[in-house]
Amino acid sequence: MTTSHTPNPAAVALGRLGGLAGKGKTSPAKAAAARTNGRLGGRPPTRPALVAGVWVPCSLCEDWWCRVHHFHAADCACPEIDTWTAAGVDPYGE
């Protein structure tokens, strides 16, 4: 069931402003929250954690496949094998 109604002119005006209102300005409360979150560690790192079993045998060839980056291990953005072994982690898994 649909009904037609007349939109509120004030709501229409605010909708037109959208993200333009206060563009480039942050409220003091939001800035304080961002600083607090930054001190708590902020965004998590984008690099994968060094966990065992990241590289598995490729089903199409005899190379190793990276389950994190979805590339062959030789072509992915994972750290070199020396970094894995120095951390005491074996990236090769079944």
PDB file of N, CA, C and O in Angstrom:
ATOM      1  N   MET A   1       0.840  -1.167   0.000  1.00  0.00           N
ATOM      2  CA  MET A   1       0.000   0.000   0.000  1.00  0.00           C
ATOM      3  C   MET A   1       0.883   1.226   0.000  1.00  0.00           C
ATOM      4  O   MET A   1       1.754   1.351   0.860  1.00  0.00           O
ATOM      5  N   THR A   2       0.687   2.122  -0.926  1.00  0.00           N
ATOM      6  CA  THR A   2       1.482   3.338  -0.997  1.00  0.00           C
ATOM      7  C   THR A   2       0.590   4.539  -0.777  1.00  0.00           C
ATOM      8  O   THR A   2      -0.560   4.580  -1.214  1.00  0.00           O
ATOM      9  N   THR A   3       1.147   5.503  -0.094  1.00  0.00           N
ATOM     10  CA  THR A   3       0.422   6.752   0.115  1.00  0.00           C
ATOM     11  C   THR A   3       1.323   7.876  -0.344  1.00  0.00           C
ATOM     12  O   THR A   3       2.544   7.792  -0.217  1.00  0.00           O
ATOM     13  N   SER A   4       0.738   8.907  -0.866  1.00  0.00           N
ATOM     14  CA  SER A   4       1.529  10.062  -1.269  1.00  0.00           C
ATOM     15  C   SER A   4       1.461  11.099  -0.155  1.00  0.00           C
ATOM     16  O   SER A   4       0.423  11.269   0.484  1.00  0.00           O
ATOM     17  N   HIS A   5       2.536  11.766   0.063  1.00  0.00           N
ATOM     18  CA  HIS A   5       2.576  12.804   1.086  1.00  0.00           C
ATOM     19  C   HIS A   5       3.457  13.936   0.599  1.00  0.00           C
ATOM     20  O   HIS A   5       4.259  13.762  -0.318  1.00  0.00           O
ATOM     21  N   THR A   6       3.309  15.070   1.202  1.00  0.00           N
ATOM     22  CA  THR A   6       4.125  16.228   0.863  1.00  0.00           C
ATOM     23  C   THR A   6       5.330  16.234   1.785  1.00  0.00           C
ATOM     24  O   THR A   6       5.173  16.207   3.006  1.00  0.00           O
ATOM     25  N   PRO A   7       6.542  16.268   1.217  1.00  0.00           N
ATOM     26  CA  PRO A   7       7.728  16.259   2.073  1.00  0.00           C
ATOM     27  C   PRO A   7       7.862  17.568   2.847  1.00  0.00           C
ATOM     28  O   PRO A   7       7.431  18.628   2.395  1.00  0.00           O
ATOM     29  N   ASN A   8       8.456  17.464   3.995  1.00  0.00           N
ATOM     30  CA  ASN A   8       8.712  18.618   4.842  1.00  0.00           C
ATOM     31  C   ASN A   8       9.748  19.504   4.149  1.00  0.00           C
ATOM     32  O   ASN A   8      10.828  19.013   3.819  1.00  0.00           O
ATOM     33  N   PRO A   9       9.463  20.807   3.911  1.00  0.00           N
ATOM     34  CA  PRO A   9      10.417  21.684   3.221  1.00  0.00           C
ATOM     35  C   PRO A   9      11.755  21.808   3.960  1.00  0.00           C
ATOM     36  O   PRO A   9      12.803  21.911   3.321  1.00  0.00           O
ATOM     37  N   ALA A  10      11.730  21.800   5.291  1.00  0.00           N
ATOM     38  CA  ALA A  10      12.979  21.903   6.047  1.00  0.00           C
ATOM     39  C   ALA A  10      13.832  20.663   5.826  1.00  0.00           C
ATOM     40  O   ALA A  10      15.052  20.759   5.686  1.00  0.00           O
ATOM     41  N   ALA A  11      13.193  19.499   5.794  1.00  0.00           N
ATOM     42  CA  ALA A  11      13.939  18.260   5.566  1.00  0.00           C
ATOM     43  C   ALA A  11      14.513  18.233   4.151  1.00  0.00           C
ATOM     44  O   ALA A  11      15.622  17.743   3.940  1.00  0.00           O
ATOM     45  N   VAL A  12      13.766  18.756   3.189  1.00  0.00           N
ATOM     46  CA  VAL A  12      14.258  18.808   1.810  1.00  0.00           C
ATOM     47  C   VAL A  12      15.478  19.706   1.726  1.00  0.00           C
ATOM     48  O   VAL A  12      16.454  19.370   1.055  1.00  0.00           O
ATOM     49  N   ALA A  13      15.431  20.858   2.410  1.00  0.00           N
ATOM     50  CA  ALA A  13      16.565  21.788   2.394  1.00  0.00           C
ATOM     51  C   ALA A  13      17.799  21.159   3.023  1.00  0.00           C
ATOM     52  O   ALA A  13      18.906  21.306   2.504  1.00  0.00           O
ATOM     53  N   LEU A  14      17.614  20.457   4.139  1.00  0.00           N
ATOM     54  CA  LEU A  14      18.754  19.795   4.777  1.00  0.00           C
ATOM     55  C   LEU A  14      19.291  18.671   3.905  1.00  0.00           C
ATOM     56  O   LEU A  14      20.499  18.441   3.860  1.00  0.00           O
ATOM     57  N   GLY A  15      18.402  17.972   3.215  1.00  0.00           N
ATOM     58  CA  GLY A  15      18.833  16.901   2.330  1.00  0.00           C
ATOM     59  C   GLY A  15      19.676  17.415   1.185  1.00  0.00           C
ATOM     60  O   GLY A  15      20.599  16.738   0.731  1.00  0.00           O
ATOM     61  N   ARG A  16      19.359  18.618   0.714  1.00  0.00           N
ATOM     62  CA  ARG A  16      20.156  19.216  -0.369  1.00  0.00           C
ATOM     63  C   ARG A  16      21.560  19.551   0.117  1.00  0.00           C
ATOM     64  O   ARG A  16      22.528  19.439  -0.635  1.00  0.00           O
ATOM     65  N   LEU A  17      21.664  19.965   1.380  1.00  0.00           N
ATOM     66  CA  LEU A  17      22.990  20.300   1.914  1.00  0.00           C
ATOM     67  C   LEU A  17      23.856  19.052   2.006  1.00  0.00           C
ATOM     68  O   LEU A  17      25.050  19.085   1.710  1.00  0.00           O
ATOM     69  N   GLY A  18      23.239  17.957   2.419  1.00  0.00           N
ATOM     70  CA  GLY A  18      23.967  16.692   2.520  1.00  0.00           C
ATOM     71  C   GLY A  18      25.242  16.831   3.310  1.00  0.00           C
ATOM     72  O   GLY A  18      25.237  17.320   4.440  1.00  0.00           O
ATOM     73  N   GLY A  19      26.335  16.401   2.714  1.00  0.00           N
ATOM     74  CA  GLY A  19      27.620  16.469   3.389  1.00  0.00           C
ATOM     75  C   GLY A  19      28.292  17.815   3.291  1.00  0.00           C
ATOM     76  O   GLY A  19      29.423  17.965   3.752  1.00  0.00           O
ATOM     77  N   LEU A  20      27.633  18.807   2.705  1.00  0.00           N
ATOM     78  CA  LEU A  20      28.258  20.111   2.547  1.00  0.00           C
ATOM     79  C   LEU A  20      28.278  20.910   3.837  1.00  0.00           C
ATOM     80  O   LEU A  20      29.154  21.755   4.020  1.00  0.00           O
ATOM     81  N   ALA A  21      27.348  20.666   4.721  1.00  0.00           N
ATOM     82  CA  ALA A  21      27.288  21.421   5.965  1.00  0.00           C
ATOM     83  C   ALA A  21      28.511  21.094   6.817  1.00  0.00           C
ATOM     84  O   ALA A  21      28.731  19.941   7.186  1.00  0.00           O
ATOM     85  N   GLY A  22      29.302  22.123   7.126  1.00  0.00           N
ATOM     86  CA  GLY A  22      30.476  21.941   7.971  1.00  0.00           C
ATOM     87  C   GLY A  22      31.588  21.149   7.319  1.00  0.00           C
ATOM     88  O   GLY A  22      32.400  20.542   8.018  1.00  0.00           O
ATOM     89  N   LYS A  23      31.646  21.138   5.990  1.00  0.00           N
ATOM     90  CA  LYS A  23      32.665  20.364   5.277  1.00  0.00           C
ATOM     91  C   LYS A  23      34.056  20.840   5.692  1.00  0.00           C
ATOM     92  O   LYS A  23      34.357  22.032   5.641  1.00  0.00           O
ATOM     93  N   GLY A  24      34.887  19.906   6.096  1.00  0.00           N
ATOM     94  CA  GLY A  24      36.251  20.249   6.470  1.00  0.00           C
ATOM     95  C   GLY A  24      36.382  20.655   7.925  1.00  0.00           C
ATOM     96  O   GLY A  24      37.490  20.920   8.391  1.00  0.00           O
ATOM     97  N   LYS A  25      35.283  20.710   8.647  1.00  0.00           N
ATOM     98  CA  LYS A  25      35.343  21.092  10.059  1.00  0.00           C
ATOM     99  C   LYS A  25      34.870  19.914  10.899  1.00  0.00           C
ATOM    100  O   LYS A  25      33.915  19.222  10.544  1.00  0.00           O
ATOM    101  N   THR A  26      35.540  19.705  11.993  1.00  0.00           N
ATOM    102  CA  THR A  26      35.201  18.615  12.888  1.00  0.00           C
ATOM    103  C   THR A  26      34.802  19.200  14.229  1.00  0.00           C
ATOM    104  O   THR A  26      35.424  20.150  14.704  1.00  0.00           O
ATOM    105  N   SER A  27      33.791  18.652  14.830  1.00  0.00           N
ATOM    106  CA  SER A  27      33.367  19.134  16.142  1.00  0.00           C
ATOM    107  C   SER A  27      34.446  18.809  17.173  1.00  0.00           C
ATOM    108  O   SER A  27      35.198  17.848  17.009  1.00  0.00           O
ATOM    109  N   PRO A  28      34.519  19.609  18.234  1.00  0.00           N
ATOM    110  CA  PRO A  28      35.519  19.324  19.277  1.00  0.00           C
ATOM    111  C   PRO A  28      35.356  17.927  19.882  1.00  0.00           C
ATOM    112  O   PRO A  28      36.346  17.269  20.201  1.00  0.00           O
ATOM    113  N   ALA A  29      34.111  17.476  20.038  1.00  0.00           N
ATOM    114  CA  ALA A  29      33.898  16.145  20.613  1.00  0.00           C
ATOM    115  C   ALA A  29      34.425  15.058  19.680  1.00  0.00           C
ATOM    116  O   ALA A  29      35.035  14.088  20.131  1.00  0.00           O
ATOM    117  N   LYS A  30      34.189  15.221  18.381  1.00  0.00           N
ATOM    118  CA  LYS A  30      34.660  14.220  17.428  1.00  0.00           C
ATOM    119  C   LYS A  30      36.189  14.222  17.350  1.00  0.00           C
ATOM    120  O   LYS A  30      36.806  13.161  17.261  1.00  0.00           O
ATOM    121  N   ALA A  31      36.794  15.401  17.385  1.00  0.00           N
ATOM    122  CA  ALA A  31      38.256  15.486  17.353  1.00  0.00           C
ATOM    123  C   ALA A  31      38.866  14.830  18.589  1.00  0.00           C
ATOM    124  O   ALA A  31      39.879  14.138  18.492  1.00  0.00           O
ATOM    125  N   ALA A  32      38.238  15.051  19.769  1.00  0.00           N
ATOM    126  CA  ALA A  32      38.752  14.441  21.001  1.00  0.00           C
ATOM    127  C   ALA A  32      38.631  12.917  20.939  1.00  0.00           C
ATOM    128  O   ALA A  32      39.531  12.202  21.379  1.00  0.00           O
ATOM    129  N   ALA A  33      37.519  12.426  20.392  1.00  0.00           N
ATOM    130  CA  ALA A  33      37.341  10.978  20.274  1.00  0.00           C
ATOM    131  C   ALA A  33      38.378  10.376  19.322  1.00  0.00           C
ATOM    132  O   ALA A  33      38.904   9.293  19.580  1.00  0.00           O
ATOM    133  N   ALA A  34      38.671  11.076  18.228  1.00  0.00           N
ATOM    134  CA  ALA A  34      39.668  10.588  17.274  1.00  0.00           C
ATOM    135  C   ALA A  34      41.051  10.539  17.911  1.00  0.00           C
ATOM    136  O   ALA A  34      41.807   9.596  17.680  1.00  0.00           O
ATOM    137  N   ARG A  35      41.389  11.554  18.716  1.00  0.00           N
ATOM    138  CA  ARG A  35      42.684  11.552  19.403  1.00  0.00           C
ATOM    139  C   ARG A  35      42.759  10.395  20.398  1.00  0.00           C
ATOM    140  O   ARG A  35      43.787   9.725  20.495  1.00  0.00           O
ATOM    141  N   THR A  36      41.681  10.160  21.133  1.00  0.00           N
ATOM    142  CA  THR A  36      41.662   9.061  22.098  1.00  0.00           C
ATOM    143  C   THR A  36      41.823   7.721  21.388  1.00  0.00           C
ATOM    144  O   THR A  36      42.601   6.874  21.825  1.00  0.00           O
ATOM    145  N   ASN A  37      41.093   7.532  20.300  1.00  0.00           N
ATOM    146  CA  ASN A  37      41.206   6.281  19.545  1.00  0.00           C
ATOM    147  C   ASN A  37      42.603   6.114  18.972  1.00  0.00           C
ATOM    148  O   ASN A  37      43.112   4.994  18.908  1.00  0.00           O
ATOM    149  N   GLY A  38      43.228   7.198  18.557  1.00  0.00           N
ATOM    150  CA  GLY A  38      44.589   7.139  18.037  1.00  0.00           C
ATOM    151  C   GLY A  38      45.567   6.675  19.097  1.00  0.00           C
ATOM    152  O   GLY A  38      46.486   5.908  18.808  1.00  0.00           O
ATOM    153  N   ARG A  39      45.374   7.137  20.329  1.00  0.00           N
ATOM    154  CA  ARG A  39      46.250   6.707  21.427  1.00  0.00           C
ATOM    155  C   ARG A  39      46.015   5.246  21.791  1.00  0.00           C
ATOM    156  O   ARG A  39      46.908   4.579  22.315  1.00  0.00           O
ATOM    157  N   LEU A  40      44.826   4.758  21.514  1.00  0.00           N
ATOM    158  CA  LEU A  40      44.514   3.361  21.825  1.00  0.00           C
ATOM    159  C   LEU A  40      44.979   2.403  20.735  1.00  0.00           C
ATOM    160  O   LEU A  40      44.799   1.192  20.858  1.00  0.00           O
ATOM    161  N   GLY A  41      45.560   2.922  19.693  1.00  0.00           N
ATOM    162  CA  GLY A  41      46.061   2.060  18.634  1.00  0.00           C
ATOM    163  C   GLY A  41      45.491   2.386  17.270  1.00  0.00           C
ATOM    164  O   GLY A  41      46.049   1.966  16.256  1.00  0.00           O
ATOM    165  N   GLY A  42      44.391   3.128  17.216  1.00  0.00           N
ATOM    166  CA  GLY A  42      43.823   3.534  15.932  1.00  0.00           C
ATOM    167  C   GLY A  42      43.391   2.351  15.089  1.00  0.00           C
ATOM    168  O   GLY A  42      42.937   1.330  15.607  1.00  0.00           O
ATOM    169  N   ARG A  43      43.537   2.503  13.795  1.00  0.00           N
ATOM    170  CA  ARG A  43      43.138   1.445  12.866  1.00  0.00           C
ATOM    171  C   ARG A  43      44.073   0.243  12.982  1.00  0.00           C
ATOM    172  O   ARG A  43      45.263   0.405  13.250  1.00  0.00           O
ATOM    173  N   PRO A  44      43.544  -0.943  12.783  1.00  0.00           N
ATOM    174  CA  PRO A  44      44.412  -2.118  12.830  1.00  0.00           C
ATOM    175  C   PRO A  44      45.365  -2.125  11.638  1.00  0.00           C
ATOM    176  O   PRO A  44      45.055  -1.531  10.605  1.00  0.00           O
ATOM    177  N   PRO A  45      46.501  -2.775  11.756  1.00  0.00           N
ATOM    178  CA  PRO A  45      47.445  -2.814  10.644  1.00  0.00           C
ATOM    179  C   PRO A  45      46.855  -3.557   9.448  1.00  0.00           C
ATOM    180  O   PRO A  45      46.063  -4.486   9.608  1.00  0.00           O
ATOM    181  N   THR A  46      47.251  -3.136   8.256  1.00  0.00           N
ATOM    182  CA  THR A  46      46.726  -3.758   7.046  1.00  0.00           C
ATOM    183  C   THR A  46      47.534  -4.975   6.625  1.00  0.00           C
ATOM    184  O   THR A  46      47.078  -5.763   5.797  1.00  0.00           O
ATOM    185  N   ARG A  47      48.715  -5.137   7.180  1.00  0.00           N
ATOM    186  CA  ARG A  47      49.517  -6.300   6.786  1.00  0.00           C
ATOM    187  C   ARG A  47      49.018  -7.532   7.540  1.00  0.00           C
ATOM    188  O   ARG A  47      48.534  -7.413   8.665  1.00  0.00           O
ATOM    189  N   PRO A  48      49.128  -8.694   6.940  1.00  0.00           N
ATOM    190  CA  PRO A  48      48.617  -9.894   7.601  1.00  0.00           C
ATOM    191  C   PRO A  48      49.500 -10.306   8.771  1.00  0.00           C
ATOM    192  O   PRO A  48      50.706 -10.060   8.773  1.00  0.00           O
ATOM    193  N   ALA A  49      48.893 -10.924   9.746  1.00  0.00           N
ATOM    194  CA  ALA A  49      49.654 -11.451  10.872  1.00  0.00           C
ATOM    195  C   ALA A  49      50.444 -12.668  10.401  1.00  0.00           C
ATOM    196  O   ALA A  49      50.024 -13.386   9.494  1.00  0.00           O
ATOM    197  N   LEU A  50      51.579 -12.882  11.025  1.00  0.00           N
ATOM    198  CA  LEU A  50      52.396 -14.040  10.677  1.00  0.00           C
ATOM    199  C   LEU A  50      51.815 -15.268  11.358  1.00  0.00           C
ATOM    200  O   LEU A  50      52.137 -15.567  12.508  1.00  0.00           O
ATOM    201  N   VAL A  51      50.957 -15.970  10.639  1.00  0.00           N
ATOM    202  CA  VAL A  51      50.337 -17.181  11.181  1.00  0.00           C
ATOM    203  C   VAL A  51      50.720 -18.363  10.312  1.00  0.00           C
ATOM    204  O   VAL A  51      50.998 -18.213   9.123  1.00  0.00           O
ATOM    205  N   ALA A  52      50.732 -19.528  10.912  1.00  0.00           N
ATOM    206  CA  ALA A  52      51.098 -20.735  10.181  1.00  0.00           C
ATOM    207  C   ALA A  52      50.009 -21.111   9.189  1.00  0.00           C
ATOM    208  O   ALA A  52      48.829 -20.841   9.414  1.00  0.00           O
ATOM    209  N   GLY A  53      50.412 -21.730   8.101  1.00  0.00           N
ATOM    210  CA  GLY A  53      49.461 -22.229   7.122  1.00  0.00           C
ATOM    211  C   GLY A  53      48.929 -21.199   6.158  1.00  0.00           C
ATOM    212  O   GLY A  53      47.868 -21.404   5.569  1.00  0.00           O
ATOM    213  N   VAL A  54      49.635 -20.089   5.977  1.00  0.00           N
ATOM    214  CA  VAL A  54      49.181 -19.056   5.039  1.00  0.00           C
ATOM    215  C   VAL A  54      49.424 -19.515   3.607  1.00  0.00           C
ATOM    216  O   VAL A  54      48.612 -19.251   2.720  1.00  0.00           O
ATOM    217  N   TRP A  55      50.533 -20.196   3.382  1.00  0.00           N
ATOM    218  CA  TRP A  55      50.857 -20.682   2.038  1.00  0.00           C
ATOM    219  C   TRP A  55      50.476 -22.163   1.948  1.00  0.00           C
ATOM    220  O   TRP A  55      50.908 -22.978   2.763  1.00  0.00           O
ATOM    221  N   VAL A  56      49.676 -22.488   0.963  1.00  0.00           N
ATOM    222  CA  VAL A  56      49.239 -23.870   0.750  1.00  0.00           C
ATOM    223  C   VAL A  56      49.596 -24.276  -0.676  1.00  0.00           C
ATOM    224  O   VAL A  56      49.785 -23.409  -1.529  1.00  0.00           O
ATOM    225  N   PRO A  57      49.693 -25.576  -0.953  1.00  0.00           N
ATOM    226  CA  PRO A  57      49.996 -25.998  -2.324  1.00  0.00           C
ATOM    227  C   PRO A  57      48.914 -25.508  -3.298  1.00  0.00           C
ATOM    228  O   PRO A  57      47.719 -25.601  -3.019  1.00  0.00           O
ATOM    229  N   CYS A  58      49.360 -24.989  -4.440  1.00  0.00           N
ATOM    230  CA  CYS A  58      48.433 -24.517  -5.469  1.00  0.00           C
ATOM    231  C   CYS A  58      47.775 -25.715  -6.143  1.00  0.00           C
ATOM    232  O   CYS A  58      48.429 -26.720  -6.422  1.00  0.00           O
ATOM    233  N   SER A  59      46.493 -25.600  -6.396  1.00  0.00           N
ATOM    234  CA  SER A  59      45.775 -26.724  -7.011  1.00  0.00           C
ATOM    235  C   SER A  59      46.005 -26.797  -8.517  1.00  0.00           C
ATOM    236  O   SER A  59      45.655 -27.800  -9.138  1.00  0.00           O
ATOM    237  N   LEU A  60      46.591 -25.750  -9.125  1.00  0.00           N
ATOM    238  CA  LEU A  60      46.789 -25.726 -10.575  1.00  0.00           C
ATOM    239  C   LEU A  60      48.234 -25.979 -11.000  1.00  0.00           C
ATOM    240  O   LEU A  60      48.493 -26.352 -12.144  1.00  0.00           O
ATOM    241  N   CYS A  61      49.165 -25.778 -10.084  1.00  0.00           N
ATOM    242  CA  CYS A  61      50.579 -25.979 -10.442  1.00  0.00           C
ATOM    243  C   CYS A  61      51.312 -26.524  -9.218  1.00  0.00           C
ATOM    244  O   CYS A  61      50.676 -26.909  -8.237  1.00  0.00           O
ATOM    245  N   GLU A  62      52.611 -26.560  -9.267  1.00  0.00           N
ATOM    246  CA  GLU A  62      53.398 -27.092  -8.157  1.00  0.00           C
ATOM    247  C   GLU A  62      53.947 -25.987  -7.269  1.00  0.00           C
ATOM    248  O   GLU A  62      54.837 -26.237  -6.456  1.00  0.00           O
ATOM    249  N   ASP A  63      53.438 -24.780  -7.408  1.00  0.00           N
ATOM    250  CA  ASP A  63      53.897 -23.645  -6.607  1.00  0.00           C
ATOM    251  C   ASP A  63      53.067 -23.550  -5.319  1.00  0.00           C
ATOM    252  O   ASP A  63      52.161 -24.355  -5.104  1.00  0.00           O
ATOM    253  N   TRP A  64      53.377 -22.572  -4.470  1.00  0.00           N
ATOM    254  CA  TRP A  64      52.627 -22.340  -3.234  1.00  0.00           C
ATOM    255  C   TRP A  64      51.676 -21.173  -3.434  1.00  0.00           C
ATOM    256  O   TRP A  64      52.029 -20.200  -4.101  1.00  0.00           O
ATOM    257  N   TRP A  65      50.486 -21.251  -2.874  1.00  0.00           N
ATOM    258  CA  TRP A  65      49.432 -20.249  -3.032  1.00  0.00           C
ATOM    259  C   TRP A  65      49.224 -19.519  -1.702  1.00  0.00           C
ATOM    260  O   TRP A  65      49.105 -20.157  -0.656  1.00  0.00           O
ATOM    261  N   CYS A  66      49.180 -18.193  -1.741  1.00  0.00           N
ATOM    262  CA  CYS A  66      48.957 -17.389  -0.542  1.00  0.00           C
ATOM    263  C   CYS A  66      47.449 -17.231  -0.331  1.00  0.00           C
ATOM    264  O   CYS A  66      46.749 -16.680  -1.180  1.00  0.00           O
ATOM    265  N   ARG A  67      46.961 -17.719   0.810  1.00  0.00           N
ATOM    266  CA  ARG A  67      45.524 -17.633   1.095  1.00  0.00           C
ATOM    267  C   ARG A  67      45.106 -16.233   1.532  1.00  0.00           C
ATOM    268  O   ARG A  67      43.912 -15.933   1.537  1.00  0.00           O
ATOM    269  N   VAL A  68      46.046 -15.373   1.897  1.00  0.00           N
ATOM    270  CA  VAL A  68      45.727 -14.010   2.316  1.00  0.00           C
ATOM    271  C   VAL A  68      45.567 -13.096   1.108  1.00  0.00           C
ATOM    272  O   VAL A  68      44.571 -12.382   0.998  1.00  0.00           O
ATOM    273  N   HIS A  69      46.546 -13.114   0.199  1.00  0.00           N
ATOM    274  CA  HIS A  69      46.559 -12.188  -0.936  1.00  0.00           C
ATOM    275  C   HIS A  69      46.009 -12.781  -2.227  1.00  0.00           C
ATOM    276  O   HIS A  69      45.784 -12.058  -3.197  1.00  0.00           O
ATOM    277  N   HIS A  70      45.792 -14.085  -2.243  1.00  0.00           N
ATOM    278  CA  HIS A  70      45.258 -14.785  -3.423  1.00  0.00           C
ATOM    279  C   HIS A  70      46.186 -14.644  -4.637  1.00  0.00           C
ATOM    280  O   HIS A  70      45.750 -14.375  -5.757  1.00  0.00           O
ATOM    281  N   PHE A  71      47.468 -14.834  -4.369  1.00  0.00           N
ATOM    282  CA  PHE A  71      48.505 -14.865  -5.399  1.00  0.00           C
ATOM    283  C   PHE A  71      49.432 -16.034  -5.078  1.00  0.00           C
ATOM    284  O   PHE A  71      49.380 -16.598  -3.985  1.00  0.00           O
ATOM    285  N   HIS A  72      50.278 -16.388  -6.040  1.00  0.00           N
ATOM    286  CA  HIS A  72      51.324 -17.352  -5.726  1.00  0.00           C
ATOM    287  C   HIS A  72      52.258 -16.718  -4.696  1.00  0.00           C
ATOM    288  O   HIS A  72      52.472 -15.506  -4.706  1.00  0.00           O
ATOM    289  N   ALA A  73      52.804 -17.531  -3.824  1.00  0.00           N
ATOM    290  CA  ALA A  73      53.612 -17.017  -2.715  1.00  0.00           C
ATOM    291  C   ALA A  73      54.785 -16.173  -3.204  1.00  0.00           C
ATOM    292  O   ALA A  73      55.179 -15.220  -2.532  1.00  0.00           O
ATOM    293  N   ALA A  74      55.340 -16.505  -4.348  1.00  0.00           N
ATOM    294  CA  ALA A  74      56.463 -15.733  -4.873  1.00  0.00           C
ATOM    295  C   ALA A  74      56.031 -14.347  -5.350  1.00  0.00           C
ATOM    296  O   ALA A  74      56.859 -13.441  -5.446  1.00  0.00           O
ATOM    297  N   ASP A  75      54.744 -14.175  -5.651  1.00  0.00           N
ATOM    298  CA  ASP A  75      54.259 -12.911  -6.205  1.00  0.00           C
ATOM    299  C   ASP A  75      53.429 -12.093  -5.222  1.00  0.00           C
ATOM    300  O   ASP A  75      53.032 -10.975  -5.551  1.00  0.00           O
ATOM    301  N   CYS A  76      53.154 -12.610  -4.031  1.00  0.00           N
ATOM    302  CA  CYS A  76      52.265 -11.895  -3.109  1.00  0.00           C
ATOM    303  C   CYS A  76      53.053 -10.879  -2.274  1.00  0.00           C
ATOM    304  O   CYS A  76      54.280 -10.807  -2.347  1.00  0.00           O
ATOM    305  N   ALA A  77      52.320 -10.106  -1.488  1.00  0.00           N
ATOM    306  CA  ALA A  77      52.927  -9.041  -0.678  1.00  0.00           C
ATOM    307  C   ALA A  77      53.356  -9.528   0.702  1.00  0.00           C
ATOM    308  O   ALA A  77      53.717  -8.712   1.550  1.00  0.00           O
ATOM    309  N   CYS A  78      53.327 -10.830   0.944  1.00  0.00           N
ATOM    310  CA  CYS A  78      53.765 -11.373   2.233  1.00  0.00           C
ATOM    311  C   CYS A  78      55.257 -11.114   2.435  1.00  0.00           C
ATOM    312  O   CYS A  78      55.997 -10.932   1.468  1.00  0.00           O
ATOM    313  N   PRO A  79      55.696 -11.099   3.695  1.00  0.00           N
ATOM    314  CA  PRO A  79      57.129 -10.944   3.956  1.00  0.00           C
ATOM    315  C   PRO A  79      57.927 -12.116   3.377  1.00  0.00           C
ATOM    316  O   PRO A  79      57.379 -13.178   3.083  1.00  0.00           O
ATOM    317  N   GLU A  80      59.201 -11.900   3.227  1.00  0.00           N
ATOM    318  CA  GLU A  80      60.094 -12.957   2.745  1.00  0.00           C
ATOM    319  C   GLU A  80      60.135 -14.103   3.758  1.00  0.00           C
ATOM    320  O   GLU A  80      59.767 -13.924   4.919  1.00  0.00           O
ATOM    321  N   ILE A  81      60.572 -15.248   3.325  1.00  0.00           N
ATOM    322  CA  ILE A  81      60.592 -16.439   4.179  1.00  0.00           C
ATOM    323  C   ILE A  81      61.487 -16.233   5.403  1.00  0.00           C
ATOM    324  O   ILE A  81      61.220 -16.800   6.462  1.00  0.00           O
ATOM    325  N   ASP A  82      62.557 -15.419   5.269  1.00  0.00           N
ATOM    326  CA  ASP A  82      63.448 -15.158   6.403  1.00  0.00           C
ATOM    327  C   ASP A  82      62.708 -14.466   7.544  1.00  0.00           C
ATOM    328  O   ASP A  82      62.987 -14.727   8.715  1.00  0.00           O
ATOM    329  N   THR A  83      61.767 -13.586   7.208  1.00  0.00           N
ATOM    330  CA  THR A  83      60.987 -12.889   8.231  1.00  0.00           C
ATOM    331  C   THR A  83      60.099 -13.869   8.984  1.00  0.00           C
ATOM    332  O   THR A  83      59.942 -13.769  10.200  1.00  0.00           O
ATOM    333  N   TRP A  84      59.523 -14.813   8.257  1.00  0.00           N
ATOM    334  CA  TRP A  84      58.663 -15.819   8.888  1.00  0.00           C
ATOM    335  C   TRP A  84      59.478 -16.694   9.845  1.00  0.00           C
ATOM    336  O   TRP A  84      59.082 -16.912  10.990  1.00  0.00           O
ATOM    337  N   THR A  85      60.616 -17.191   9.364  1.00  0.00           N
ATOM    338  CA  THR A  85      61.407 -18.092  10.198  1.00  0.00           C
ATOM    339  C   THR A  85      61.999 -17.369  11.403  1.00  0.00           C
ATOM    340  O   THR A  85      62.139 -17.966  12.471  1.00  0.00           O
ATOM    341  N   ALA A  86      62.351 -16.082  11.246  1.00  0.00           N
ATOM    342  CA  ALA A  86      62.864 -15.317  12.367  1.00  0.00           C
ATOM    343  C   ALA A  86      61.798 -15.153  13.460  1.00  0.00           C
ATOM    344  O   ALA A  86      62.121 -15.069  14.645  1.00  0.00           O
ATOM    345  N   ALA A  87      60.520 -15.109  13.042  1.00  0.00           N
ATOM    346  CA  ALA A  87      59.425 -15.014  14.019  1.00  0.00           C
ATOM    347  C   ALA A  87      59.030 -16.378  14.559  1.00  0.00           C
ATOM    348  O   ALA A  87      58.149 -16.470  15.414  1.00  0.00           O
ATOM    349  N   GLY A  88      59.675 -17.450  14.070  1.00  0.00           N
ATOM    350  CA  GLY A  88      59.366 -18.791  14.543  1.00  0.00           C
ATOM    351  C   GLY A  88      58.070 -19.343  13.977  1.00  0.00           C
ATOM    352  O   GLY A  88      57.430 -20.190  14.600  1.00  0.00           O
ATOM    353  N   VAL A  89      57.675 -18.867  12.793  1.00  0.00           N
ATOM    354  CA  VAL A  89      56.408 -19.302  12.174  1.00  0.00           C
ATOM    355  C   VAL A  89      56.712 -19.971  10.846  1.00  0.00           C
ATOM    356  O   VAL A  89      57.537 -19.492  10.068  1.00  0.00           O
ATOM    357  N   ASP A  90      56.037 -21.081  10.598  1.00  0.00           N
ATOM    358  CA  ASP A  90      56.168 -21.785   9.314  1.00  0.00           C
ATOM    359  C   ASP A  90      54.971 -21.409   8.439  1.00  0.00           C
ATOM    360  O   ASP A  90      53.853 -21.828   8.737  1.00  0.00           O
ATOM    361  N   PRO A  91      55.170 -20.629   7.364  1.00  0.00           N
ATOM    362  CA  PRO A  91      54.040 -20.209   6.552  1.00  0.00           C
ATOM    363  C   PRO A  91      53.471 -21.330   5.688  1.00  0.00           C
ATOM    364  O   PRO A  91      52.352 -21.225   5.188  1.00  0.00           O
ATOM    365  N   TYR A  92      54.241 -22.404   5.513  1.00  0.00           N
ATOM    366  CA  TYR A  92      53.783 -23.511   4.680  1.00  0.00           C
ATOM    367  C   TYR A  92      52.827 -24.381   5.469  1.00  0.00           C
ATOM    368  O   TYR A  92      53.158 -24.842   6.562  1.00  0.00           O
ATOM    369  N   GLY A  93      51.663 -24.604   4.931  1.00  0.00           N
ATOM    370  CA  GLY A  93      50.679 -25.424   5.639  1.00  0.00           C
ATOM    371  C   GLY A  93      49.915 -26.289   4.655  1.00  0.00           C
ATOM    372  O   GLY A  93      50.011 -26.107   3.441  1.00  0.00           O
ATOM    373  N   GLU A  94      49.196 -27.181   5.166  1.00  0.00           N
ATOM    374  CA  GLU A  94      48.408 -28.075   4.314  1.00  0.00           C
ATOM    375  C   GLU A  94      46.958 -27.755   4.475  1.00  0.00           C
ATOM    376  O   GLU A  94      46.112 -28.391   3.846  1.00  0.00           O
TER     377      GLU A  94
END
